[in-house]
């Protein structure tokens, strides 16, 4: 079995295309995998945990767009 890969908060944020502040906020409110604390000021996330979190995230996308946008008339 291979050794786990650990990511810094900057690496996680870059992977998810978000800010470092968002990662800390998601962690704080319980929306993100638990981090591993190695020492004071040294927090990491296991890559496998981040990958599992990504796989469990709901996604959505537009299947079609109305163009030009339809105007709703006041009734």
Secondary structure, DSSP 8 states (H G I E B T S, - for coil): -----EE-HHHHHHHHTS-HHHHHHHHHTT-S---EEEETTEEEEEHHHHHHHHHHS-----S---SS-------
